[in-house]
Structures are given as structure tokens and as C-alpha cells.
Amino acid sequence: MYPRKNKAAEAARRRREEEIARFEGDLAPTVDGRKVVLEVVDLIRQYRQYDEVVTAVDRAQFRVFTGEFVAIVGASGSGKSTL
């Protein structure tokens, strides 16, 4: 047997896709013809620990394009959660 389609979930998915499509106009910048959905430039995160300033993230830069999946990886304490 084929699995039953959940009509309410399918309708919600269709509405969500239509809403996203309305906002994909000229709002998103493009690089090499690809739409940028997230751009970070020179991100710095510092915090004070006792008498010392700790730099958790130092001038991070990246872009995420439409359709990309992104994972943030690194050693323990390298600032993944902070980012």
C-alpha cells in the first residue's frame, strides 16, 4: 500500500512555498548568479572571563546560498555555539 497523503500538511507546505516565492524577488543579493541567503562579514565575539578578554570568534566571514546545507564544525571551545 502507498502511504496516505496528509492533505493538511500538503496544503501548509504549498502555502509556505508560495509565501517564500513572493519574497525571493530582488531582495536577495546574488553572487555569480546564485542568491545569497546569509552573509557574515568580519564577525567578532569577545567576552570577559575574570580579568581576561576571550575572543571566541575572530573576524569570521562566510556566505550561504539558496539550496545549500551548512554545518559548523570545530574543536571544543572554538566558538561554534557562539557563532
N, C-alpha and C positions, 0 to 999 in steps of 0.2 A: 504494500500500500504506500502511496505517496503521502508525505506529511501534509496535514491541513494547513492552509494559509490563515494566518491571523489577520483578518480584514482590518481591524482597528490599527494594528501595528503597521500594516502596509500603508494605510491611509496617512498615518502620522509620519512615516518615512517619506512619503511623497510630498507632504506639506513642507517638511523640513528641507528637502532638496529644492523645492520651488523657492522657499524663502532664501536659501543660500544663493541660488542662481540670481535672484534680484540684486544681491549686494556684490556680485562678482564683476560689476561693470568696470568703470575706470578707476575705482578706488584703490585697487591693489597695484603697487608698482611692479614692473617687470624687469627682469634681467635675462638677456639672451632669449627673449620670448617666453620665459617662464614667470608665473605670478609669484611674488614674494608674499607669504602669509605671516611671517615673523622675521624681523631683523633686529639684531642686537649689535650695538657698536660701542666699544670701549666701556663695557660694564665693569664696575669696580664695587666690591662689597668688602667693607672693613668693619671690624668690631673690636671693642676694648675687652681684654681679659687681664684682670689685675692691673698692673702698670704698663702693660704692653698692648700695642695695636696689632691685631692679627688681620692679615689680608687673605680673605677666603677666596675671592675671585679677583683676578688682576687683569683688567683690560680684555675681557672676553669679547669675541666678535664671531657672529655666525648668522646665516640666513636659512630659513626653512621655506621650501617652495611647495606649492599646491601638489598634493598627492604623495609627498614624502613622509616617511615614518622616521622618527628621530629617537635615539637612545642616548642618554648622558651616562658615560662610564668613567670610572677613575678609581684611584686608590681611596681607602678610607680616610676621611678628613680632607679630601681635596676640593670640597665645595659643591658637590653635586646637588645636595638638597638646598643649599643656599641659592644656587643658580635657578 
